[in-house]
Amino acid sequence: MGYPGKSHKTYERPRKPWEAGRMAEEVELMKTYGLRNKRELWKAESILRKYRRVGRMLLASKARGEARADVEAAAVIDRLSRFGILKDGADLDAILSLKITDILERRLQTQVYRQGLANTIRQARQFITHGHIQVAGQRVTVPSYLVKRGDEMTIDYYAGSPLAREGHPERSSKIVARAGGSA
């Protein structure tokens, strides 16, 4: 046991660090989702690995007929559904079929870009880290923040940000169309 105030690694490095196929996939994902380094990708993989491990354990518990397995399975499925990673009405088998892109799509950086608040995925990251984006009225400066399904429509420019003004030159032209103006 370590000191509770000390941060610990939240990811694991690949066992074979110089595997060409995996490295090419990682670079492609980094470009697509605007990740700063592979550590961010490995963190997302760790989140996915954790939920898949829990899914396997719960499937085994249900097969053994344990009473608490149904309650725990419902809690895990509900949590993943709230984040929009799983669809409503999914089962434990759906957890095992999740992919890394399902986690990466729920990041705030990706959501800001997909909603048209930024012109590029990299610009979305810059807006977030500089404090120009809010979620449900709260400024969020973490690009890897996982957005809940209910909070998707509350993502907007922070009220105190210069980007909140309608005529700011860095605002995306998609925003004008989204706000009801002409593009």
Buried (B, 14 or more C-beta within 10 A) or exposed (E): EEEEEEEEEEBEEEEEEEEEEEBEEBEEBBEEBBBBEBEBBBBBBBBBBEBBEBBEBBBEBBEEEEEEBEEBBEEBBEEBBBBBBBEEEBEBEBBEEBEBBBBBBBBBBBBBBBBBBBBEBBBBBBBBBEBBBBBEEEBBBEBBBBBBEEBBEEBBBBEEBEBBEEEEEEBBEBBBEEEEEEE
